[in-house]
Amino acid sequence: MGAVVRLNLLVAGAFVVALVLSLSGLLRQAKTDIARELEAGMAMADQMLAQAEGTPAQLERLLATELRHLQLVRLAPGVSPSPVIQDQVPAWFAARVWPDDMPLIERRQPLPDGSMLVLTADPGDELEEVWESALQVLILFAVAALLSTGAISWGVSRGLRPFGELLSALDQIQQGQFTARLQPCVVPEANRLASHFNRMAEALEREQADNRRLTRELMALQEKERSYLARELHDDLGQYLTGIRARAYLMTHTADNSVLVAQTAPLIVSDCEAMQQGFRRLIRSLHPVIMEPLGLEESLRSLAEQWQHSSGVNCQLSIDGLPVLDHETSTHLYRLLQEALNNVARHADASRVDIRLQSDGAQLRVQVLDDGCGLAEGVRPGVGLRSMHERARYMNAELDLASARGQGLALSLTIPLGTAASPTG
C-alpha cells in the first residue's frame, strides 16, 4: 500500500470520526430543541384558546389556521385523534431523534356542543429542519474530505516524485552508470537531497575514472617490472652464468694445464660473487629482506644511505624512540618511505631530504621533508601516491601531504600505537 493511499485512508478515517461526533452532537441537541419548541408552541396555543373561549366565530377561525408545531382538531364525542404522520423525514431518522416512546404533548378541552377540542404538539417541522441540517453537515464533510484527499494526493505525489527519481538514479548507480544526475526541483529539502546526490555521483564518476587510469598505470608498471626483471636476469645474471659456464667448460678440457686452471678459477669466483650481488639487489627491490636480520631502524638507515648514494640527494634520517612494530606494519612503513624517496628522486628535483621519526608512546609520527619543486596545483595522484595512501590505511594511520609550488613537499604520517606496536624496553 502506497504512502498516498495510507495517508488518504488516515484522513478519511479522521473525517468519519469527526462526522460521527458532529452528527451525534446534532441529534442530542435536536431532541432538546424540539421539546423546547413544542412546549413554547403549546403555551402560545393555550393563550390563543383562552382568548377564543366563548367566541365561536374566533374559535372557528383558529381551527382553520395552520399552526406551526401544532395540530388543532375538533372531534365528536368518543372519537380519538389520528396519529401524526411524518412523511418529510425518513422513518429511521425520525425514530432516532424523536422516538415513539416520547411523552405525547396534548391538550383536550370540551366544547359547549359536546365535542372535544384536541391540541397536539407536532414535531414534524422541527424534524425536517434537523434532517436538513444533518444533510448539510454530511455534504460539508464529504466535500471537505474529497478536497482534502485530493490536495493530499496531489501534494504527496508531487513531494514523492523526487524520491522516485532518486530511486531510479540509485538503480543506475548500482549498475555502474555514474553519470546519473538529479534535476533541481521546487521542494527545498528534495533540492538539497538532489544536490548531495549529484556531488556523490560526481565523486563516484571521478573515482571510476581514477580507478581506470590507475588500472592502466598498474598494468604498465607491471609490464615495466617484468621488463626490468627480464633485463636484470638476461643482461646481468645471464651474462655471468654464460661466463661461468664457458670457463667451467674450458677447465674440464684443460684439467692437466694447472696454469690455465689457476687463472680461470678466480674468474669463476669473481663472476659468482658478482652474480650473488645481483641476486641480492634484485631480491632487495622485491622484498625488504634486510629488515629480518637488522630490524626496522637499521633497515631505514640502510635505505636512506643507499638512496642518497644512488640519487645524489643529501638525505638526513632522525629517529627518536622508534617502537617495536609488528612485521606487517614495519613492512608497510618501510615501503611507504621507500616510495616517498623514489617520488623525490623522480619528480621533486630536490637537493635535500629530511626524514624524522618520533614516538611519544601513543603514536608514531613520521615526516619526510624535501626542498624540491612541490606538487603542481590540481595534479591527480598517481600510483605512487595512491599506494602510500593505501599503506597508510592498512596501518590505520593518517597521511597528509602539504605542498606549495616551488617550496617542496611535506609528508606527515601518524601511526597509532596499539596492538600493532609496543615501545622498546
C-alpha positions as a Markdown table, in Angstrom:
| # | Residue | x | y | z |
|---|---|---|---|---|
| 1 | Met | 0.0 | 0.0 | 0.0 |
| 2 | Gly | 1.5 | 3.3 | -1.1 |
| 3 | Ala | 2.1 | 6.3 | 1.1 |
| 4 | Val | -0.6 | 8.3 | -0.7 |
| 5 | Val | -3.3 | 5.6 | -0.1 |
| 6 | Arg | -2.3 | 5.2 | 3.6 |
| 7 | Leu | -2.4 | 8.9 | 4.2 |
| 8 | Asn | -5.8 | 9.3 | 2.4 |
| 9 | Leu | -7.2 | 6.4 | 4.5 |
| 10 | Leu | -6.0 | 8.1 | 7.6 |
| 11 | Val | -7.5 | 11.5 | 6.7 |
| 12 | Ala | -10.8 | 9.8 | 5.6 |
| 13 | Gly | -10.9 | 8.0 | 8.9 |
| 14 | Ala | -10.4 | 11.2 | 10.8 |
| 15 | Phe | -13.2 | 12.8 | 8.8 |
| 16 | Val | -15.5 | 9.9 | 9.5 |
| 17 | Val | -14.8 | 10.1 | 13.2 |
| 18 | Ala | -15.4 | 13.9 | 13.2 |
| 19 | Leu | -18.7 | 13.4 | 11.2 |
| 20 | Val | -20.0 | 10.8 | 13.6 |
| 21 | Leu | -19.2 | 13.1 | 16.6 |
| 22 | Ser | -20.8 | 16.1 | 14.9 |
| 23 | Leu | -24.0 | 14.2 | 14.0 |
| 24 | Ser | -24.2 | 12.7 | 17.5 |
| 25 | Gly | -24.0 | 16.1 | 19.0 |
| 26 | Leu | -26.5 | 17.5 | 16.5 |
| 27 | Leu | -29.0 | 14.8 | 17.3 |
| 28 | Arg | -28.7 | 15.1 | 21.0 |
| 29 | Gln | -29.2 | 18.9 | 20.8 |
| 30 | Ala | -32.1 | 18.4 | 18.3 |
| 31 | Lys | -34.1 | 16.4 | 20.9 |
| 32 | Thr | -33.7 | 19.2 | 23.4 |
| 33 | Asp | -34.6 | 21.9 | 20.9 |
| 34 | Ile | -37.7 | 20.1 | 19.6 |
| 35 | Ala | -39.0 | 19.6 | 23.1 |
| 36 | Arg | -38.4 | 23.3 | 23.9 |
| 37 | Glu | -40.1 | 24.4 | 20.6 |
| 38 | Leu | -43.1 | 22.2 | 21.2 |
| 39 | Glu | -43.6 | 23.5 | 24.8 |
| 40 | Ala | -43.3 | 27.0 | 23.5 |
| 41 | Gly | -45.8 | 26.3 | 20.8 |
| 42 | Met | -48.2 | 24.7 | 23.2 |
| 43 | Ala | -48.0 | 27.7 | 25.5 |
| 44 | Met | -48.9 | 30.0 | 22.7 |
| 45 | Ala | -51.8 | 27.8 | 21.7 |
| 46 | Asp | -53.1 | 27.9 | 25.2 |
| 47 | Gln | -53.2 | 31.6 | 25.2 |
| 48 | Met | -55.0 | 31.7 | 21.8 |
| 49 | Leu | -57.6 | 29.2 | 23.1 |
| 50 | Ala | -58.1 | 31.2 | 26.2 |
| 51 | Gln | -58.8 | 34.3 | 24.1 |
| 52 | Ala | -61.2 | 32.4 | 21.7 |
| 53 | Glu | -63.1 | 30.7 | 24.6 |
| 54 | Gly | -66.8 | 31.7 | 24.5 |
| 55 | Thr | -66.4 | 33.2 | 21.0 |
| 56 | Pro | -67.5 | 30.6 | 18.4 |
| 57 | Ala | -66.5 | 32.7 | 15.4 |
| 58 | Gln | -63.0 | 33.3 | 16.7 |
| 59 | Leu | -62.7 | 29.6 | 17.6 |
| 60 | Glu | -63.7 | 28.6 | 14.0 |
| 61 | Arg | -61.0 | 31.0 | 12.6 |
| 62 | Leu | -58.5 | 29.4 | 15.0 |
| 63 | Leu | -59.4 | 25.9 | 13.8 |
| 64 | Ala | -59.0 | 27.0 | 10.1 |
| 65 | Thr | -55.5 | 28.4 | 10.8 |
| 66 | Glu | -52.3 | 26.2 | 10.3 |
| 67 | Leu | -50.2 | 26.4 | 13.4 |
| 68 | Arg | -46.5 | 25.6 | 13.4 |
| 69 | His | -45.6 | 22.7 | 15.6 |
| 70 | Leu | -49.3 | 22.2 | 16.5 |
| 71 | Gln | -52.3 | 20.1 | 15.3 |
| 72 | Leu | -55.7 | 21.5 | 16.4 |
| 73 | Val | -58.8 | 19.4 | 15.6 |
| 74 | Arg | -62.4 | 19.2 | 16.9 |
| 75 | Leu | -63.6 | 15.7 | 17.5 |
| 76 | Ala | -67.0 | 14.3 | 18.1 |
| 77 | Pro | -67.6 | 12.6 | 21.4 |
| 78 | Gly | -65.8 | 9.2 | 21.6 |
| 79 | Val | -63.5 | 9.8 | 18.6 |
| 80 | Ser | -59.7 | 9.6 | 19.1 |
| 81 | Pro | -57.4 | 11.9 | 17.2 |
| 82 | Ser | -55.4 | 10.3 | 14.3 |
| 83 | Pro | -51.7 | 9.9 | 14.9 |
| 84 | Val | -49.3 | 12.5 | 13.5 |
| 85 | Ile | -47.7 | 11.1 | 10.2 |
| 86 | Gln | -44.1 | 12.2 | 9.4 |
| 87 | Asp | -43.8 | 12.0 | 5.6 |
| 88 | Gln | -40.9 | 14.5 | 5.0 |
| 89 | Val | -38.3 | 12.8 | 7.1 |
| 90 | Pro | -37.1 | 9.1 | 6.8 |
| 91 | Ala | -38.7 | 7.0 | 9.5 |
| 92 | Trp | -35.4 | 5.7 | 10.8 |
| 93 | Phe | -34.2 | 9.3 | 11.3 |
| 94 | Ala | -37.4 | 10.4 | 13.0 |
| 95 | Ala | -37.3 | 7.3 | 15.3 |
| 96 | Arg | -33.7 | 8.2 | 16.2 |
| 97 | Val | -34.4 | 11.9 | 17.0 |
| 98 | Trp | -38.0 | 11.7 | 18.3 |
| 99 | Pro | -38.8 | 8.0 | 19.1 |
| 100 | Asp | -42.4 | 6.9 | 19.5 |
| 101 | Asp | -41.9 | 6.4 | 23.3 |
| 102 | Met | -41.5 | 10.2 | 23.8 |
| 103 | Pro | -44.3 | 11.7 | 26.0 |
| 104 | Leu | -47.2 | 13.0 | 24.0 |
| 105 | Ile | -47.8 | 16.7 | 24.5 |
| 106 | Glu | -51.5 | 17.2 | 24.2 |
| 107 | Arg | -54.3 | 19.4 | 25.4 |
| 108 | Arg | -58.0 | 18.5 | 25.5 |
| 109 | Gln | -60.8 | 21.0 | 26.0 |
| 110 | Pro | -64.6 | 20.2 | 25.9 |
| 111 | Leu | -66.8 | 22.5 | 23.9 |
| 112 | Pro | -70.4 | 23.6 | 24.8 |
| 113 | Asp | -71.8 | 21.5 | 21.9 |
| 114 | Gly | -70.4 | 18.3 | 23.5 |
| 115 | Ser | -67.4 | 17.9 | 21.0 |
| 116 | Met | -63.8 | 17.8 | 22.1 |
| 117 | Leu | -61.1 | 20.3 | 21.1 |
| 118 | Val | -57.8 | 18.4 | 20.9 |
| 119 | Leu | -54.5 | 20.3 | 20.7 |
| 120 | Thr | -51.5 | 18.0 | 19.9 |
| 121 | Ala | -47.8 | 19.0 | 19.5 |
| 122 | Asp | -46.4 | 18.2 | 16.0 |
| 123 | Pro | -42.6 | 17.8 | 15.8 |
| 124 | Gly | -42.7 | 17.3 | 12.0 |
| 125 | Asp | -41.4 | 20.8 | 11.1 |
| 126 | Glu | -38.5 | 20.6 | 13.7 |
| 127 | Leu | -37.6 | 17.0 | 12.5 |
| 128 | Glu | -37.5 | 18.3 | 8.9 |
| 129 | Glu | -35.1 | 21.1 | 10.0 |
| 130 | Val | -32.9 | 18.7 | 11.9 |
| 131 | Trp | -32.9 | 16.4 | 8.8 |
| 132 | Glu | -31.8 | 19.2 | 6.5 |
| 133 | Ser | -29.1 | 20.3 | 9.0 |
| 134 | Ala | -27.8 | 16.7 | 9.1 |
| 135 | Leu | -27.7 | 16.5 | 5.3 |
| 136 | Gln | -25.8 | 19.8 | 5.2 |
| 137 | Val | -23.3 | 18.6 | 7.7 |
| 138 | Leu | -22.9 | 15.3 | 5.8 |
| 139 | Ile | -22.4 | 17.1 | 2.4 |
| 140 | Leu | -20.0 | 19.6 | 4.0 |
| 141 | Phe | -17.9 | 16.8 | 5.5 |
| 142 | Ala | -18.0 | 14.8 | 2.2 |
| 143 | Val | -16.9 | 17.8 | 0.1 |
| 144 | Ala | -14.1 | 18.7 | 2.7 |
| 145 | Ala | -12.9 | 15.0 | 2.7 |
| 146 | Leu | -12.8 | 14.9 | -1.1 |
| 147 | Leu | -10.9 | 18.2 | -1.3 |
| 148 | Ser | -8.5 | 17.1 | 1.5 |
| 149 | Thr | -7.8 | 13.8 | -0.1 |
| 150 | Gly | -7.4 | 15.4 | -3.5 |
| 151 | Ala | -5.0 | 18.0 | -2.1 |
| 152 | Ile | -3.1 | 15.4 | -0.2 |
| 153 | Ser | -2.8 | 13.1 | -3.2 |
| 154 | Trp | -1.6 | 16.0 | -5.4 |
| 155 | Gly | 0.8 | 17.3 | -2.8 |
| 156 | Val | 2.2 | 14.0 | -1.7 |
| 157 | Ser | 2.6 | 12.7 | -5.2 |
| 158 | Arg | 4.4 | 15.9 | -6.1 |
| 159 | Gly | 6.6 | 15.6 | -3.0 |
| 160 | Leu | 7.4 | 11.9 | -3.6 |
| 161 | Arg | 8.3 | 12.4 | -7.2 |
| 162 | Pro | 11.9 | 13.4 | -6.4 |
| 163 | Phe | 12.2 | 10.2 | -4.3 |
| 164 | Gly | 11.1 | 8.2 | -7.3 |
| 165 | Glu | 13.7 | 9.9 | -9.4 |
| 166 | Leu | 16.2 | 9.3 | -6.7 |
| 167 | Leu | 15.5 | 5.6 | -6.6 |
| 168 | Ser | 15.8 | 5.4 | -10.4 |
| 169 | Ala | 19.1 | 7.3 | -10.2 |
| 170 | Leu | 20.3 | 4.9 | -7.4 |
| 171 | Asp | 19.5 | 1.9 | -9.6 |
| 172 | Gln | 21.6 | 3.5 | -12.3 |
| 173 | Ile | 24.4 | 4.0 | -9.8 |
| 174 | Gln | 24.1 | 0.4 | -8.7 |
| 175 | Gln | 24.5 | -0.7 | -12.3 |
| 176 | Gly | 27.7 | 1.3 | -12.6 |
| 177 | Gln | 26.2 | 4.2 | -14.5 |
| 178 | Phe | 27.8 | 7.0 | -12.5 |
| 179 | Thr | 26.7 | 9.7 | -15.0 |
| 180 | Ala | 23.2 | 9.7 | -13.4 |
| 181 | Arg | 22.1 | 13.1 | -12.1 |
| 182 | Leu | 19.0 | 14.5 | -10.4 |
| 183 | Gln | 17.4 | 17.7 | -11.8 |
| 184 | Pro | 16.7 | 20.6 | -9.4 |
| 185 | Cys | 13.1 | 20.8 | -8.0 |
| 186 | Val | 10.9 | 23.3 | -6.2 |
| 187 | Val | 10.9 | 21.4 | -2.9 |
| 188 | Pro | 13.8 | 22.8 | -0.9 |
| 189 | Glu | 14.5 | 19.6 | 1.0 |
| 190 | Ala | 14.4 | 17.5 | -2.1 |
| 191 | Asn | 16.6 | 20.0 | -3.9 |
| 192 | Arg | 19.2 | 19.7 | -1.2 |
| 193 | Leu | 19.0 | 15.9 | -1.5 |
| 194 | Ala | 19.4 | 16.2 | -5.2 |
| 195 | Ser | 22.5 | 18.4 | -4.7 |
| 196 | His | 24.1 | 15.9 | -2.3 |
| 197 | Phe | 23.3 | 13.0 | -4.6 |
| 198 | Asn | 24.8 | 14.8 | -7.6 |
| 199 | Arg | 28.0 | 15.5 | -5.7 |
| 200 | Met | 28.2 | 11.9 | -4.7 |
| 201 | Ala | 27.7 | 10.7 | -8.3 |
| 202 | Glu | 30.4 | 13.1 | -9.5 |
| 203 | Ala | 32.8 | 11.8 | -6.8 |
| 204 | Leu | 32.0 | 8.2 | -7.9 |
| 205 | Glu | 32.5 | 9.1 | -11.5 |
| 206 | Arg | 35.8 | 10.6 | -10.7 |
| 207 | Glu | 36.8 | 7.6 | -8.7 |
| 208 | Gln | 35.8 | 5.3 | -11.5 |
| 209 | Ala | 37.9 | 7.4 | -13.9 |
| 210 | Asp | 40.8 | 7.3 | -11.5 |
| 211 | Asn | 40.5 | 3.6 | -11.0 |
| 212 | Arg | 40.5 | 3.0 | -14.7 |
| 213 | Arg | 43.5 | 5.3 | -15.1 |
| 214 | Leu | 45.3 | 3.6 | -12.2 |
| 215 | Thr | 44.5 | 0.2 | -13.6 |
| 216 | Arg | 46.2 | 1.2 | -16.8 |
| 217 | Glu | 49.1 | 2.6 | -14.9 |
| 218 | Leu | 49.4 | -0.6 | -12.8 |
| 219 | Met | 49.3 | -2.7 | -15.9 |
| 220 | Ala | 52.0 | -0.5 | -17.5 |
| 221 | Leu | 54.0 | -0.7 | -14.2 |
| 222 | Gln | 53.6 | -4.5 | -14.2 |
| 223 | Glu | 55.0 | -4.7 | -17.7 |
| 224 | Lys | 57.8 | -2.3 | -16.7 |
| 225 | Glu | 58.7 | -4.5 | -13.7 |
| 226 | Arg | 58.7 | -7.6 | -15.9 |
| 227 | Ser | 60.9 | -5.9 | -18.4 |
| 228 | Tyr | 63.2 | -4.8 | -15.6 |
| 229 | Leu | 63.4 | -8.3 | -14.2 |
| 230 | Ala | 64.0 | -9.7 | -17.7 |
| 231 | Arg | 66.8 | -7.2 | -18.3 |
| 232 | Glu | 68.4 | -8.0 | -15.0 |
| 233 | Leu | 68.2 | -11.7 | -15.5 |
| 234 | His | 69.4 | -11.5 | -19.1 |
| 235 | Asp | 71.9 | -8.7 | -19.1 |
| 236 | Asp | 73.4 | -9.2 | -15.7 |
| 237 | Leu | 72.9 | -12.6 | -14.3 |
| 238 | Gly | 72.6 | -14.3 | -17.7 |
| 239 | Gln | 76.0 | -12.9 | -18.8 |
| 240 | Tyr | 77.7 | -14.1 | -15.6 |
| 241 | Leu | 76.2 | -17.6 | -16.0 |
| 242 | Thr | 77.4 | -17.7 | -19.6 |
| 243 | Gly | 80.9 | -16.7 | -18.5 |
| 244 | Ile | 80.9 | -19.2 | -15.6 |
| 245 | Arg | 79.7 | -22.0 | -18.0 |
| 246 | Ala | 82.3 | -21.1 | -20.6 |
| 247 | Arg | 85.1 | -21.1 | -18.1 |
| 248 | Ala | 83.9 | -24.3 | -16.4 |
| 249 | Tyr | 83.8 | -25.9 | -19.8 |
| 250 | Leu | 87.3 | -24.7 | -20.5 |
| 251 | Met | 88.6 | -26.1 | -17.2 |
| 252 | Thr | 87.1 | -29.5 | -17.9 |
| 253 | His | 89.1 | -29.8 | -21.1 |
| 254 | Thr | 92.3 | -28.3 | -19.7 |
| 255 | Ala | 92.4 | -30.0 | -16.4 |
| 256 | Asp | 96.1 | -31.0 | -17.0 |
| 257 | Asn | 97.0 | -27.4 | -17.5 |
| 258 | Ser | 97.4 | -26.2 | -14.0 |
| 259 | Val | 98.4 | -22.7 | -15.0 |
| 260 | Leu | 95.2 | -22.1 | -17.1 |
| 261 | Val | 93.1 | -23.7 | -14.3 |
| 262 | Ala | 94.7 | -21.3 | -11.7 |
| 263 | Gln | 94.0 | -18.4 | -14.0 |
| 264 | Thr | 90.4 | -19.4 | -14.7 |
| 265 | Ala | 89.2 | -20.3 | -11.2 |
| 266 | Pro | 89.5 | -16.8 | -9.7 |
| 267 | Leu | 87.4 | -15.5 | -12.7 |
| 268 | Ile | 84.7 | -18.0 | -11.9 |
| 269 | Val | 84.7 | -17.0 | -8.2 |
| 270 | Ser | 84.5 | -13.3 | -9.2 |
| 271 | Asp | 81.6 | -14.0 | -11.6 |
| 272 | Cys | 79.8 | -15.9 | -8.8 |
| 273 | Glu | 80.3 | -13.0 | -6.4 |
| 274 | Ala | 79.0 | -10.5 | -8.9 |
| 275 | Met | 76.0 | -12.8 | -9.6 |
| 276 | Gln | 75.3 | -13.1 | -5.9 |
| 277 | Gln | 75.4 | -9.3 | -5.5 |
| 278 | Gly | 73.0 | -9.0 | -8.5 |
| 279 | Phe | 70.7 | -11.5 | -6.9 |
| 280 | Arg | 70.7 | -9.6 | -3.6 |
| 281 | Arg | 70.0 | -6.3 | -5.4 |
| 282 | Leu | 67.1 | -7.9 | -7.2 |
| 283 | Ile | 65.6 | -9.5 | -4.1 |
| 284 | Arg | 66.0 | -6.3 | -2.1 |
| 285 | Ser | 64.0 | -4.5 | -4.8 |
| 286 | Leu | 61.2 | -7.1 | -4.5 |
| 287 | His | 61.2 | -7.6 | -0.7 |
| 288 | Pro | 62.9 | -5.8 | 2.1 |
| 289 | Val | 64.7 | -8.9 | 3.5 |
| 290 | Ile | 67.2 | -6.6 | 5.2 |
| 291 | Met | 64.7 | -5.9 | 7.9 |
| 292 | Glu | 64.7 | -9.6 | 9.1 |
| 293 | Pro | 68.4 | -9.6 | 10.3 |
| 294 | Leu | 68.8 | -5.9 | 11.0 |
| 295 | Gly | 65.3 | -4.7 | 12.2 |
| 296 | Leu | 63.3 | -1.7 | 11.1 |
| 297 | Glu | 65.6 | 1.1 | 12.4 |
| 298 | Glu | 68.8 | -0.2 | 10.8 |
| 299 | Ser | 66.9 | -1.1 | 7.6 |
| 300 | Leu | 65.7 | 2.5 | 7.4 |
| 301 | Arg | 69.2 | 3.8 | 7.9 |
| 302 | Ser | 70.5 | 1.5 | 5.2 |
| 303 | Leu | 67.6 | 2.6 | 2.9 |
| 304 | Ala | 68.5 | 6.3 | 3.4 |
| 305 | Glu | 72.2 | 5.7 | 2.8 |
| 306 | Gln | 71.7 | 3.6 | -0.3 |
| 307 | Trp | 69.1 | 6.1 | -1.7 |
| 308 | Gln | 71.4 | 9.0 | -1.1 |
| 309 | His | 74.2 | 7.2 | -2.9 |
| 310 | Ser | 72.1 | 6.3 | -5.9 |
| 311 | Ser | 70.2 | 9.6 | -6.2 |
| 312 | Gly | 72.9 | 12.0 | -5.3 |
| 313 | Val | 70.5 | 13.9 | -3.0 |
| 314 | Asn | 71.5 | 14.7 | 0.6 |
| 315 | Cys | 69.3 | 12.5 | 2.9 |
| 316 | Gln | 69.2 | 13.1 | 6.7 |
| 317 | Leu | 67.4 | 10.5 | 8.9 |
| 318 | Ser | 66.5 | 11.3 | 12.5 |
| 319 | Ile | 64.9 | 8.6 | 14.7 |
| 320 | Asp | 63.7 | 9.3 | 18.3 |
| 321 | Gly | 62.2 | 6.4 | 20.2 |
| 322 | Leu | 61.2 | 4.0 | 17.4 |
| 323 | Pro | 58.8 | 1.4 | 18.9 |
| 324 | Val | 58.8 | -2.3 | 18.1 |
| 325 | Leu | 56.2 | -2.7 | 15.3 |
| 326 | Asp | 54.7 | -5.9 | 14.0 |
| 327 | His | 56.1 | -7.3 | 10.8 |
| 328 | Glu | 53.2 | -6.1 | 8.6 |
| 329 | Thr | 53.3 | -2.6 | 9.9 |
| 330 | Ser | 57.1 | -2.4 | 9.6 |
| 331 | Thr | 56.9 | -3.6 | 6.0 |
| 332 | His | 54.3 | -1.0 | 5.1 |
| 333 | Leu | 56.2 | 1.8 | 6.8 |
| 334 | Tyr | 59.5 | 0.7 | 5.0 |
| 335 | Arg | 57.7 | 0.6 | 1.6 |
| 336 | Leu | 56.0 | 3.9 | 2.2 |
| 337 | Leu | 59.2 | 5.7 | 2.9 |
| 338 | Gln | 60.9 | 3.9 | 0.0 |
| 339 | Glu | 58.1 | 5.1 | -2.3 |
| 340 | Ala | 58.3 | 8.6 | -0.9 |
| 341 | Leu | 62.1 | 8.8 | -1.6 |
| 342 | Asn | 61.6 | 7.4 | -5.1 |
| 343 | Asn | 59.0 | 10.1 | -5.8 |
| 344 | Val | 61.5 | 12.7 | -4.6 |
| 345 | Ala | 64.2 | 11.3 | -6.9 |
| 346 | Arg | 61.8 | 11.2 | -9.9 |
| 347 | His | 59.8 | 14.3 | -9.6 |
| 348 | Ala | 61.0 | 16.8 | -6.9 |
| 349 | Asp | 64.3 | 18.0 | -8.3 |
| 350 | Ala | 65.4 | 18.4 | -4.6 |
| 351 | Ser | 68.8 | 18.9 | -3.1 |
| 352 | Arg | 67.9 | 17.7 | 0.4 |
| 353 | Val | 65.5 | 15.4 | 2.1 |
| 354 | Asp | 64.9 | 15.1 | 5.9 |
| 355 | Ile | 63.2 | 12.0 | 7.4 |
| 356 | Arg | 62.1 | 12.2 | 11.0 |
| 357 | Leu | 60.5 | 9.5 | 13.1 |
| 358 | Gln | 59.4 | 10.4 | 16.7 |
| 359 | Ser | 57.3 | 8.4 | 19.1 |
| 360 | Asp | 55.6 | 9.6 | 22.3 |
| 361 | Gly | 54.3 | 6.1 | 23.4 |
| 362 | Ala | 50.8 | 6.7 | 22.0 |
| 363 | Gln | 51.6 | 7.3 | 18.3 |
| 364 | Leu | 54.5 | 7.3 | 15.9 |
| 365 | Arg | 54.9 | 10.5 | 13.8 |
| 366 | Val | 56.8 | 10.3 | 10.6 |
| 367 | Gln | 57.8 | 13.2 | 8.4 |
| 368 | Val | 59.5 | 13.4 | 5.0 |
| 369 | Leu | 60.5 | 17.0 | 4.0 |
| 370 | Asp | 62.2 | 18.0 | 0.8 |
| 371 | Asp | 63.2 | 21.3 | -0.7 |
| 372 | Gly | 62.1 | 20.4 | -4.2 |
| 373 | Cys | 59.5 | 21.9 | -6.6 |
| 374 | Gly | 56.5 | 20.6 | -4.7 |
| 375 | Leu | 53.2 | 19.2 | -6.2 |
| 376 | Ala | 51.7 | 21.1 | -9.1 |
| 377 | Glu | 48.3 | 22.6 | -8.4 |
| 378 | Gly | 45.4 | 20.3 | -9.4 |
| 379 | Val | 47.7 | 17.3 | -10.0 |
| 380 | Arg | 46.0 | 14.0 | -9.7 |
| 381 | Pro | 47.7 | 11.3 | -7.6 |
| 382 | Gly | 49.5 | 8.6 | -9.5 |
| 383 | Val | 50.3 | 5.0 | -8.5 |
| 384 | Gly | 53.0 | 6.1 | -6.0 |
| 385 | Leu | 50.8 | 8.4 | -4.0 |
| 386 | Arg | 47.8 | 6.1 | -4.1 |
| 387 | Ser | 50.0 | 3.2 | -2.9 |
| 388 | Met | 51.2 | 5.3 | 0.0 |
| 389 | His | 47.6 | 6.2 | 1.0 |
| 390 | Glu | 46.7 | 2.5 | 0.8 |
| 391 | Arg | 49.6 | 1.5 | 3.0 |
| 392 | Ala | 48.6 | 4.2 | 5.5 |
| 393 | Arg | 45.1 | 2.9 | 5.5 |
| 394 | Tyr | 46.3 | -0.6 | 6.2 |
| 395 | Met | 48.3 | 0.7 | 9.2 |
| 396 | Asn | 45.2 | 2.6 | 10.4 |
| 397 | Ala | 47.3 | 5.7 | 10.1 |
| 398 | Glu | 46.7 | 9.3 | 8.8 |
| 399 | Leu | 48.7 | 10.5 | 5.8 |
| 400 | Asp | 48.8 | 14.2 | 4.9 |
| 401 | Leu | 50.6 | 15.9 | 2.1 |
| 402 | Ala | 51.3 | 19.7 | 2.3 |
| 403 | Ser | 52.9 | 21.4 | -0.7 |
| 404 | Ala | 53.4 | 24.8 | -2.1 |
| 405 | Arg | 54.6 | 25.3 | -5.7 |
| 406 | Gly | 58.4 | 25.8 | -5.5 |
| 407 | Gln | 58.6 | 25.2 | -1.7 |
| 408 | Gly | 58.9 | 21.5 | -1.6 |
| 409 | Leu | 56.6 | 18.7 | -0.2 |
| 410 | Ala | 55.9 | 17.8 | 3.4 |
| 411 | Leu | 54.7 | 14.3 | 4.0 |
| 412 | Ser | 53.3 | 13.6 | 7.5 |
| 413 | Leu | 52.3 | 10.1 | 8.7 |
| 414 | Thr | 50.7 | 9.5 | 12.1 |
| 415 | Ile | 50.6 | 5.8 | 13.2 |
| 416 | Pro | 48.6 | 4.9 | 16.4 |
| 417 | Leu | 50.5 | 2.6 | 18.6 |
| 418 | Gly | 48.1 | -0.2 | 19.8 |
| 419 | Thr | 48.2 | -3.9 | 19.3 |
| 420 | Ala | 50.5 | -3.4 | 16.3 |
| 421 | Ala | 53.3 | -1.8 | 18.3 |
| 422 | Ser | 54.8 | -1.7 | 21.7 |
| 423 | Pro | 57.6 | 0.6 | 23.0 |
| 424 | Thr | 61.0 | -0.9 | 23.4 |
| 425 | Gly | 62.0 | -1.6 | 27.0 |
